[in-house]
Every structure is written in structure tokens, then in C-alpha cells.
Amino acid sequence: HIPGLKVVMPSTPYDAKGLLMSSIEDNNPVVFIVERWLYYEVGEVPEEMYYVPIGKGTVRREGRDLTIVATSYMVKEAIKASQKLDKKGISAEVIDVRSLKPLDEKLLLESVRKTGRMIVVDGGWKTCGAAAEISAQVTEKAFKYLKAPIMRVTLPDTPAPASSVLEKAFYPDANSIVSAVERLREMSKSLE
């Protein structure tokens, strides 16, 4: 939250290169955040130069019943969750923000107008995190389209554990997202 600073978080190897090139070319300072769980991700990356625009998110999966907005590694978990939700008859749209600042508000607002429900998934802590800011901005600008409160799936507000057993409970995953959808479904009683 520093004025003039841009912040990007790629979720794929393709976006990592494209956002890195855009960051280098940008005349403003850009913070480039790569989630450690993506270090070994494999994907198509063209050899030639290309640019992924800073400030433009993308729809990774179309849906009609709810919007799942995700950052970085959590995009993969959101896609897994949306596939599980398909089996339950719930169609989830998955949005990869790619850029936290500037945020692609237009994309988020269009999606929430369509679905009326939103879950924000971030690998950071809940308080004062990206999920809180995304939720606040959508609530301020699209409240009348929301059929239920926006839910956040994030790290709990506790220090990160060092034990693998505790880490499984600490870090959100596809099952955490599906559970949040179930809670949202209970709240709105009209998720189809």
C-alpha cells in the first residue's frame, strides 16, 4: 500500500515471463512476487519476447454461479476446487488477478455482476491482506449485485508453522475453497 508502487503475482510460467518483461519495461517501480510453490511449475513459455500487461487479470475458467478470485499459487487450487464443484452442480468462474496493484477492477466487477457471489482466495494472511482489499473494493463498487457476503479463504491470523502436519491444516487448498463455497451456499440458500 505504497502509492506509485505496482505489484504483480504470476500464477503460470507464461505469465511469469510476460509480467517480468512488462515490469522491466515499466517506468514505475514494480514488486514482482513469485510464490515458492510455483518454482517447479512447468508450462509453455515462448522464446520470443512477449508482454503480459500489468493491471489486467484473466478468467482462467468460466462460470455462472459464483466467482472465485485467486492470487498466484492459489489459482491452481481454485481451478481444482471449481472442478470439484462441477461435480456438485455448481459452476464457478475462476479469476487470476495477476496484478494486485493496479487491480483489474473491471474484470472483477463484471464477474460479480454475472454471478452475484464471490470468494477471494489468497496465500497471505486474512487481516490487511490482498483478499481484504479485493473484497473491500468489490463491496464498495458492486454491493447491489452481491447476493451473499464476500468470503475470504486465506491463511489464519497465526504464525506459520514449521511442522508438515500443522502446515496441512494451515495452508488453504482446493478443499478449503470447496468448504467456503458450502458455507456460502448455506448463507444464501439459493446457489444453484
GIDA-V221236 format. One record per pair of residues at least 12 apart in sequence whose C-alpha atoms are under 10 Angstrom apart, sorted by the first residue. I is the first residue (numbers start at 0). J is the second residue. D is the distance in whole Angstrom. If there is no record, write none. Layout:
i->I j->J d->D
i->I j->J d->D
This chain:
i->0 j->100 d->9
i->1 j->100 d->10
i->2 j->100 d->10
i->3 j->27 d->7
i->3 j->28 d->7
i->3 j->29 d->9
i->3 j->100 d->9
i->3 j->101 d->10
i->4 j->27 d->7
i->4 j->28 d->5
i->4 j->29 d->6
i->4 j->30 d->7
i->4 j->100 d->8
i->4 j->101 d->9
i->5 j->22 d->9
i->5 j->25 d->9
i->5 j->27 d->7
i->5 j->28 d->6
i->5 j->29 d->5
i->5 j->30 d->6
i->5 j->31 d->9
i->5 j->53 d->8
i->5 j->54 d->9
i->5 j->98 d->8
i->5 j->99 d->8
i->5 j->100 d->5
i->5 j->101 d->6
i->5 j->102 d->9
i->6 j->22 d->9
i->6 j->28 d->9
i->6 j->29 d->6
i->6 j->30 d->5
i->6 j->31 d->6
i->6 j->32 d->7
i->6 j->53 d->8
i->6 j->54 d->9
i->6 j->97 d->9
i->6 j->98 d->6
i->6 j->99 d->5
i->6 j->100 d->5
i->6 j->101 d->7
i->6 j->102 d->9
i->7 j->19 d->9
i->7 j->22 d->8
i->7 j->29 d->7
i->7 j->30 d->6
i->7 j->31 d->5
i->7 j->32 d->6
i->7 j->33 d->9
i->7 j->53 d->7
i->7 j->54 d->8
i->7 j->70 d->9
i->7 j->71 d->9
i->7 j->96 d->9
i->7 j->97 d->6
i->7 j->98 d->4
i->7 j->99 d->6
i->7 j->100 d->7
i->7 j->101 d->9
i->7 j->102 d->9
i->8 j->30 d->9
i->8 j->31 d->6
i->8 j->32 d->5
i->8 j->33 d->6
i->8 j->34 d->8
i->8 j->53 d->10
i->8 j->70 d->7
i->8 j->71 d->5
i->8 j->72 d->9
i->8 j->95 d->9
i->8 j->96 d->8
i->8 j->97 d->5
i->8 j->98 d->6
i->8 j->99 d->7
i->8 j->100 d->10
i->9 j->31 d->8
i->9 j->32 d->7
i->9 j->33 d->7
i->9 j->34 d->8
i->9 j->37 d->9
i->9 j->51 d->10
i->9 j->70 d->8
i->9 j->71 d->5
i->9 j->72 d->8
i->9 j->74 d->10
i->9 j->95 d->9
i->9 j->96 d->9
i->9 j->97 d->5
i->9 j->98 d->8
i->10 j->32 d->10
i->10 j->33 d->8
i->10 j->34 d->8
i->10 j->36 d->10
i->10 j->37 d->7
i->10 j->40 d->9
i->10 j->69 d->9
i->10 j->70 d->7
i->10 j->71 d->4
i->10 j->72 d->6
i->10 j->73 d->8
i->10 j->74 d->7
i->10 j->75 d->8
i->10 j->95 d->8
i->10 j->96 d->9
i->10 j->97 d->7
i->11 j->33 d->10
i->11 j->37 d->8
i->11 j->38 d->10
i->11 j->40 d->7
i->11 j->41 d->8
i->11 j->42 d->7
i->11 j->43 d->9
i->11 j->44 d->9
i->11 j->71 d->8
i->11 j->72 d->8
i->11 j->74 d->9
i->11 j->75 d->9
i->11 j->97 d->9
i->12 j->37 d->8
i->12 j->38 d->9
i->12 j->39 d->9
i->12 j->40 d->7
i->12 j->41 d->7
i->12 j->42 d->6
i->12 j->43 d->7
i->12 j->44 d->6
i->13 j->41 d->9
i->13 j->42 d->7
i->13 j->43 d->6
i->13 j->44 d->5
i->13 j->45 d->8
i->13 j->49 d->9
i->13 j->50 d->10
i->13 j->51 d->9
i->14 j->42 d->10
i->14 j->43 d->10
i->14 j->44 d->9
i->14 j->49 d->10
i->14 j->50 d->8
i->14 j->51 d->6
i->14 j->52 d->9
i->14 j->97 d->8
i->15 j->31 d->9
i->15 j->32 d->10
i->15 j->33 d->8
i->15 j->37 d->10
i->15 j->44 d->9
i->15 j->50 d->10
i->15 j->51 d->9
i->15 j->97 d->9
i->16 j->44 d->7
i->16 j->45 d->9
i->16 j->46 d->10
i->16 j->48 d->9
i->16 j->49 d->8
i->16 j->50 d->8
i->16 j->51 d->8
i->17 j->44 d->9
i->17 j->45 d->10
i->17 j->48 d->8
i->17 j->49 d->6
i->17 j->50 d->4
i->17 j->51 d->4
i->17 j->52 d->8
i->17 j->53 d->9
i->18 j->31 d->8
i->18 j->49 d->9
i->18 j->50 d->6
i->18 j->51 d->5
i->18 j->52 d->7
i->18 j->53 d->7
i->18 j->54 d->10
i->18 j->97 d->8
i->18 j->98 d->9
i->19 j->31 d->7
i->19 j->49 d->10
i->19 j->50 d->8
i->19 j->51 d->8
i->19 j->52 d->10
i->19 j->53 d->10
i->20 j->48 d->8
i->20 j->49 d->7
i->20 j->50 d->6
i->20 j->51 d->8
i->20 j->52 d->9
i->21 j->49 d->8
i->21 j->50 d->5
i->21 j->51 d->6
i->21 j->52 d->6
i->21 j->53 d->7
i->22 j->50 d->9
i->22 j->51 d->9
i->22 j->52 d->9
i->22 j->53 d->8
i->24 j->50 d->9
i->25 j->53 d->9
i->29 j->53 d->9
i->29 j->100 d->9
i->30 j->99 d->10
i->30 j->100 d->9
i->31 j->98 d->9
i->32 j->71 d->9
i->32 j->98 d->10
i->33 j->71 d->7
i->33 j->72 d->9
i->34 j->70 d->9
i->34 j->71 d->6
i->34 j->72 d->6
i->34 j->73 d->9
i->34 j->122 d->9
i->35 j->71 d->10
i->35 j->72 d->9
i->36 j->71 d->9
i->36 j->72 d->7
i->36 j->73 d->10
i->37 j->71 d->8
i->37 j->72 d->6
i->37 j->75 d->10
i->40 j->72 d->10
i->51 j->97 d->9
i->52 j->97 d->9
i->52 j->98 d->9
i->53 j->96 d->10
i->53 j->97 d->8
i->53 j->98 d->6
i->53 j->99 d->9
i->53 j->100 d->8
i->53 j->101 d->7
i->53 j->102 d->9
i->53 j->103 d->9
i->54 j->96 d->8
i->54 j->97 d->8
i->54 j->98 d->5
i->54 j->99 d->7
i->54 j->100 d->7
i->54 j->101 d->5
i->54 j->102 d->5
i->54 j->103 d->5
i->54 j->104 d->9
i->55 j->95 d->9
i->55 j->96 d->7
i->55 j->97 d->7
i->55 j->98 d->7
i->55 j->99 d->9
i->55 j->100 d->10
i->55 j->101 d->8
i->55 j->102 d->7
i->55 j->103 d->5
i->55 j->104 d->9
i->55 j->105 d->9
i->55 j->106 d->8
i->56 j->68 d->10
i->56 j->70 d->10
i->56 j->94 d->7
i->56 j->95 d->6
i->56 j->96 d->4
i->56 j->97 d->5
i->56 j->98 d->7
i->56 j->99 d->9
i->56 j->101 d->10
i->56 j->102 d->8
i->56 j->103 d->6
i->56 j->104 d->9
i->56 j->105 d->9
i->56 j->106 d->7
i->56 j->107 d->9
i->57 j->93 d->9
i->57 j->94 d->6
i->57 j->95 d->5
i->57 j->96 d->7
i->57 j->97 d->8
i->57 j->98 d->10
i->57 j->103 d->9
i->57 j->106 d->8
i->57 j->107 d->10
i->58 j->92 d->7
i->58 j->93 d->6
i->58 j->94 d->4
i->58 j->95 d->6
i->58 j->96 d->9
i->58 j->106 d->8
i->58 j->107 d->10
i->58 j->110 d->9
i->59 j->74 d->8
i->59 j->75 d->10
i->59 j->77 d->10
i->59 j->78 d->8
i->59 j->92 d->8
i->59 j->93 d->5
i->59 j->94 d->6
i->59 j->95 d->6
i->59 j->96 d->10
i->60 j->77 d->10
i->60 j->78 d->7
i->60 j->81 d->8
i->60 j->82 d->10
i->60 j->90 d->9
i->60 j->91 d->8
i->60 j->92 d->5
i->60 j->93 d->5
i->60 j->94 d->7
i->60 j->95 d->9
i->61 j->81 d->10
i->61 j->90 d->8
i->61 j->91 d->7
i->61 j->92 d->5
i->61 j->93 d->7
i->61 j->94 d->9
i->61 j->110 d->9
i->62 j->81 d->9
i->62 j->85 d->10
i->62 j->89 d->9
i->62 j->90 d->5
i->62 j->91 d->4
i->62 j->92 d->4
i->62 j->93 d->7
i->62 j->110 d->9
i->62 j->113 d->9
i->62 j->114 d->8
i->63 j->89 d->8
i->63 j->90 d->5
i->63 j->91 d->6
i->63 j->92 d->7
i->63 j->110 d->9
i->63 j->111 d->10
i->63 j->113 d->7
i->63 j->114 d->5
i->63 j->115 d->9
i->63 j->116 d->10
i->63 j->191 d->9
i->64 j->88 d->10
i->64 j->89 d->6
i->64 j->90 d->5
i->64 j->91 d->6
i->64 j->92 d->8
i->64 j->111 d->10
i->64 j->113 d->8
i->64 j->114 d->5
i->64 j->115 d->8
i->64 j->116 d->7
i->64 j->117 d->9
i->64 j->189 d->10
i->64 j->190 d->7
i->64 j->191 d->7
i->65 j->81 d->10
i->65 j->89 d->8
i->65 j->90 d->7
i->65 j->91 d->5
i->65 j->92 d->6
i->65 j->93 d->9
i->65 j->110 d->8
i->65 j->111 d->8
i->65 j->112 d->10
i->65 j->113 d->8
i->65 j->114 d->5
i->65 j->115 d->7
i->65 j->116 d->5
i->65 j->117 d->6
i->65 j->118 d->8
i->65 j->146 d->10
i->65 j->180 d->9
i->65 j->183 d->10
i->65 j->184 d->10
i->65 j->190 d->8
i->65 j->191 d->9
i->66 j->81 d->10
i->66 j->90 d->9
i->66 j->91 d->6
i->66 j->92 d->5
i->66 j->93 d->6
i->66 j->94 d->7
i->66 j->107 d->8
i->66 j->110 d->6
i->66 j->111 d->6
i->66 j->112 d->10
i->66 j->113 d->9
i->66 j->114 d->6
i->66 j->115 d->8
i->66 j->116 d->6
i->66 j->117 d->5
i->66 j->118 d->6
i->66 j->119 d->8
i->66 j->149 d->10
i->67 j->80 d->9
i->67 j->81 d->8
i->67 j->91 d->7
i->67 j->92 d->6
i->67 j->93 d->5
i->67 j->94 d->6
i->67 j->95 d->9
i->67 j->107 d->10
i->67 j->110 d->9
i->67 j->111 d->10
i->67 j->116 d->9
i->67 j->117 d->6
i->67 j->118 d->5
i->67 j->119 d->6
i->67 j->120 d->7
i->67 j->150 d->10
i->67 j->151 d->10
i->67 j->152 d->10
i->67 j->176 d->9
i->67 j->180 d->9
i->68 j->92 d->8
i->68 j->93 d->6
i->68 j->94 d->5
i->68 j->95 d->6
i->68 j->96 d->7
i->68 j->107 d->8
i->68 j->110 d->10
i->68 j->117 d->7
i->68 j->118 d->6
i->68 j->119 d->5
i->68 j->120 d->6
i->68 j->121 d->8
i->68 j->130 d->9
i->68 j->133 d->9
i->68 j->134 d->10
i->68 j->151 d->10
i->69 j->93 d->7
i->69 j->94 d->6
i->69 j->95 d->5
i->69 j->96 d->6
i->69 j->97 d->9
i->69 j->118 d->9
i->69 j->119 d->6
i->69 j->120 d->5
i->69 j->121 d->6
i->69 j->122 d->9
i->69 j->129 d->10
i->69 j->130 d->9
i->69 j->152 d->9
i->70 j->94 d->9
i->70 j->95 d->6
i->70 j->96 d->6
i->70 j->97 d->7
i->70 j->98 d->8
i->70 j->99 d->8
i->70 j->119 d->9
i->70 j->120 d->7
i->70 j->121 d->5
i->70 j->122 d->7
i->70 j->123 d->9
i->70 j->129 d->8
i->70 j->130 d->9
i->71 j->95 d->8
i->71 j->96 d->8
i->71 j->97 d->7
i->71 j->98 d->9
i->71 j->120 d->10
i->71 j->121 d->8
i->71 j->122 d->8
i->72 j->95 d->10
i->72 j->120 d->10
i->72 j->121 d->8
i->72 j->122 d->7
i->72 j->172 d->10
i->73 j->95 d->9
i->73 j->119 d->10
i->73 j->120 d->6
i->73 j->121 d->6
i->73 j->122 d->6
i->73 j->152 d->10
i->73 j->153 d->9
i->73 j->171 d->8
i->73 j->172 d->7
i->73 j->173 d->8
i->73 j->176 d->10
i->74 j->93 d->8
i->74 j->94 d->8
i->74 j->95 d->6
i->74 j->96 d->9
i->74 j->97 d->10
i->74 j->120 d->8
i->74 j->121 d->9
i->74 j->122 d->10
i->74 j->172 d->10
i->74 j->173 d->10
i->75 j->93 d->10
i->75 j->95 d->9
i->75 j->172 d->9
i->75 j->173 d->8
i->76 j->120 d->9
i->76 j->171 d->8
i->76 j->172 d->5
i->76 j->173 d->5
i->76 j->174 d->8
i->76 j->175 d->9
i->76 j->176 d->8
i->77 j->91 d->9
i->77 j->92 d->9
i->77 j->93 d->7
i->77 j->94 d->9
i->77 j->95 d->9
i->77 j->118 d->10
i->77 j->119 d->10
i->77 j->120 d->8
i->77 j->121 d->10
i->77 j->172 d->8
i->77 j->173 d->6
i->77 j->174 d->9
i->77 j->175 d->10
i->77 j->176 d->7
i->77 j->177 d->9
i->78 j->91 d->9
i->78 j->92 d->9
i->78 j->93 d->7
i->78 j->94 d->9
i->78 j->95 d->10
i->78 j->173 d->8
i->78 j->176 d->10
i->79 j->172 d->9
i->79 j->173 d->6
i->79 j->174 d->9
i->79 j->176 d->9
i->79 j->177 d->9
i->80 j->93 d->10
i->80 j->172 d->8
i->80 j->173 d->5
i->80 j->174 d->7
i->80 j->175 d->8
i->80 j->176 d->6
i->80 j->177 d->6
i->80 j->178 d->9
i->80 j->180 d->9
i->81 j->93 d->8
i->81 j->173 d->8
i->81 j->176 d->9
i->81 j->177 d->8
i->81 j->180 d->10
i->82 j->173 d->9
i->82 j->177 d->10
i->83 j->173 d->8
i->83 j->174 d->9
i->83 j->176 d->10
i->83 j->177 d->8
i->84 j->173 d->10
i->84 j->176 d->10
i->84 j->177 d->7
i->84 j->180 d->9
i->84 j->181 d->10
i->87 j->191 d->10
i->88 j->190 d->10
i->88 j->191 d->7
i->89 j->180 d->9
i->89 j->184 d->10
i->89 j->190 d->8
i->89 j->191 d->6
i->90 j->114 d->9
i->90 j->190 d->10
i->90 j->191 d->8
i->91 j->114 d->9
i->91 j->116 d->10
i->91 j->117 d->9
i->91 j->118 d->10
i->91 j->180 d->10
i->92 j->110 d->8
i->92 j->111 d->10
i->92 j->113 d->10
i->92 j->114 d->8
i->92 j->117 d->9
i->93 j->110 d->9
i->93 j->117 d->10
i->93 j->118 d->10
i->93 j->119 d->10
i->94 j->106 d->8
i->94 j->107 d->8
i->94 j->110 d->9
i->94 j->119 d->9
i->95 j->107 d->10
i->95 j->120 d->10
i->96 j->133 d->10
i->99 j->129 d->7
i->99 j->130 d->10
i->99 j->132 d->9
i->99 j->133 d->9
i->100 j->129 d->10
i->102 j->132 d->10
i->102 j->133 d->8
i->102 j->136 d->10
i->103 j->133 d->10
i->104 j->133 d->9
i->104 j->136 d->8
i->104 j->137 d->8
i->104 j->140 d->9
i->105 j->137 d->10
i->107 j->133 d->9
i->107 j->136 d->9
i->107 j->137 d->7
i->107 j->141 d->9
i->108 j->136 d->9
i->108 j->137 d->7
i->108 j->138 d->10
i->108 j->140 d->8
i->108 j->141 d->6
i->108 j->142 d->10
i->108 j->144 d->9
i->109 j->141 d->9
i->111 j->137 d->8
i->111 j->138 d->10
i->111 j->141 d->7
i->111 j->142 d->9
i->111 j->144 d->7
i->111 j->145 d->7
i->111 j->146 d->9
i->112 j->141 d->7
i->112 j->142 d->9
i->112 j->143 d->9
i->112 j->144 d->5
i->112 j->145 d->8
i->112 j->146 d->10
i->113 j->144 d->8
i->113 j->145 d->10
i->114 j->144 d->8
i->114 j->145 d->8
i->114 j->146 d->9
i->114 j->190 d->10
i->115 j->141 d->9
i->115 j->142 d->9
i->115 j->143 d->9
i->115 j->144 d->5
i->115 j->145 d->5
i->115 j->146 d->5
i->115 j->147 d->7
i->115 j->148 d->9
i->115 j->149 d->10
i->115 j->190 d->10
i->116 j->144 d->8
i->116 j->145 d->6
i->116 j->146 d->6
i->116 j->147 d->6
i->116 j->148 d->7
i->116 j->149 d->7
i->116 j->150 d->9
i->116 j->180 d->10
i->116 j->183 d->8
i->116 j->184 d->10
i->116 j->187 d->9
i->116 j->190 d->9
i->117 j->134 d->8
i->117 j->137 d->9
i->117 j->145 d->8
i->117 j->146 d->9
i->117 j->147 d->8
i->117 j->148 d->8
i->117 j->149 d->5
i->117 j->150 d->7
i->117 j->151 d->9
i->117 j->180 d->9
i->117 j->183 d->9
i->118 j->130 d->9
i->118 j->134 d->9
i->118 j->148 d->9
i->118 j->149 d->6
i->118 j->150 d->5
i->118 j->151 d->6
i->118 j->152 d->7
i->118 j->176 d->8
i->118 j->179 d->8
i->118 j->180 d->8
i->118 j->183 d->9
i->119 j->131 d->8
i->119 j->132 d->10
i->119 j->133 d->7
i->119 j->134 d->7
i->119 j->149 d->7
i->119 j->150 d->6
i->119 j->151 d->5
i->119 j->152 d->6
i->119 j->153 d->8
i->119 j->176 d->9
i->119 j->179 d->10
i->120 j->133 d->10
i->120 j->150 d->9
i->120 j->151 d->6
i->120 j->152 d->5
i->120 j->153 d->6
i->120 j->154 d->9
i->120 j->171 d->8
i->120 j->172 d->9
i->120 j->173 d->10
i->120 j->175 d->10
i->120 j->176 d->8
i->120 j->179 d->10
i->121 j->151 d->8
i->121 j->152 d->6
i->121 j->153 d->5
i->121 j->154 d->8
i->121 j->170 d->10
i->121 j->171 d->8
i->122 j->152 d->8
i->122 j->153 d->6
i->122 j->154 d->6
i->122 j->155 d->10
i->122 j->170 d->7
i->122 j->171 d->7
i->122 j->172 d->9
i->123 j->152 d->9
i->123 j->153 d->6
i->123 j->154 d->6
i->123 j->155 d->9
i->123 j->156 d->9
i->123 j->170 d->9
i->123 j->171 d->10
i->124 j->152 d->9
i->124 j->153 d->6
i->124 j->154 d->5
i->124 j->155 d->6
i->124 j->156 d->6
i->124 j->157 d->8
i->124 j->158 d->9
i->124 j->159 d->10
i->125 j->151 d->7
i->125 j->152 d->8
i->125 j->153 d->5
i->125 j->154 d->6
i->125 j->155 d->6
i->125 j->156 d->6
i->125 j->157 d->10
i->126 j->153 d->9
i->126 j->154 d->9
i->126 j->155 d->9
i->126 j->156 d->7
i->128 j->153 d->9
i->128 j->154 d->10
i->129 j->151 d->10
i->129 j->153 d->9
i->130 j->149 d->10
i->130 j->150 d->9
i->130 j->151 d->6
i->130 j->152 d->8
i->130 j->153 d->7
i->131 j->149 d->10
i->131 j->150 d->10
i->131 j->151 d->8
i->131 j->153 d->10
i->133 j->149 d->10
i->133 j->151 d->10
i->134 j->148 d->9
i->134 j->149 d->6
i->134 j->150 d->8
i->134 j->151 d->8
i->135 j->149 d->9
i->137 j->149 d->9
i->146 j->186 d->10
i->146 j->187 d->7
i->146 j->189 d->9
i->146 j->190 d->9
i->147 j->183 d->7
i->147 j->184 d->9
i->147 j->185 d->10
i->147 j->186 d->7
i->147 j->187 d->6
i->147 j->188 d->9
i->147 j->189 d->10
i->147 j->190 d->10
i->148 j->183 d->8
i->148 j->186 d->8
i->148 j->187 d->9
i->149 j->183 d->8
i->150 j->176 d->10
i->150 j->179 d->7
i->150 j->180 d->9
i->150 j->182 d->9
i->150 j->183 d->7
i->151 j->176 d->9
i->151 j->179 d->8
i->152 j->170 d->10
i->152 j->171 d->7
i->152 j->172 d->9
i->152 j->175 d->7
i->152 j->176 d->7
i->152 j->178 d->10
i->152 j->179 d->7
i->153 j->169 d->9
i->153 j->170 d->8
i->153 j->171 d->6
i->153 j->172 d->9
i->153 j->175 d->9
i->153 j->176 d->10
i->154 j->168 d->10
i->154 j->169 d->6
i->154 j->170 d->6
i->154 j->171 d->7
i->155 j->168 d->10
i->155 j->169 d->7
i->155 j->170 d->8
i->155 j->171 d->9
i->156 j->169 d->10
i->157 j->169 d->9
